[in-house]
Structures are given as C-alpha cells and as structure tokens.
C-alpha cells in the first residue's frame, strides 16, 4: 500500500493511475483526517448500468400495472426472504 498526498497525486496522476491498474493499493491523503482509495472499477462495479436501469424501469411498469405481490404479515415476509 502506498500513501501519498493530494498534491503528489495531482502532480503525477498518470503514474498513480498506472500503479493502481497494476494492482497496487493507492491511498490519497487529503488534509489530516481525510483519505481516499484509488481503485480501478469495471462495468460490474457500476450500480446503475444499462441492464440495471432496464430492470428498474420494468419493475416500475409492473407496479404501475398492479403486478405486485402484497405482503401483509411477518410470516409472508419470512417466506419471501426464505427464512
């Protein structure tokens, strides 16, 4: 793990991005009590990708059309959750 200042990061961004791409954990220290991890992400890390947005829109449409399952008891909640 490498800890660098925000100033060092700004001056050498390309270098630190490349090191993070190669699997090194980079921590950027900002002030005395703030720090950030520099980590590469991929498509699976993005919560609202195109597929997720499609699922959300489908769910909203189903709810609008009344295609929902109403839960009215704790037993039904447990059953839904597989408990």
Secondary structure, DSSP 8 states (H G I E B T S, - for coil): -EEEEHHHHHHTHHHHHHHHHTT--EEEEETTTEEEEE----GGG-TT-HHHHHHHHHHHHHHHTT------SHHHHHHHHT-
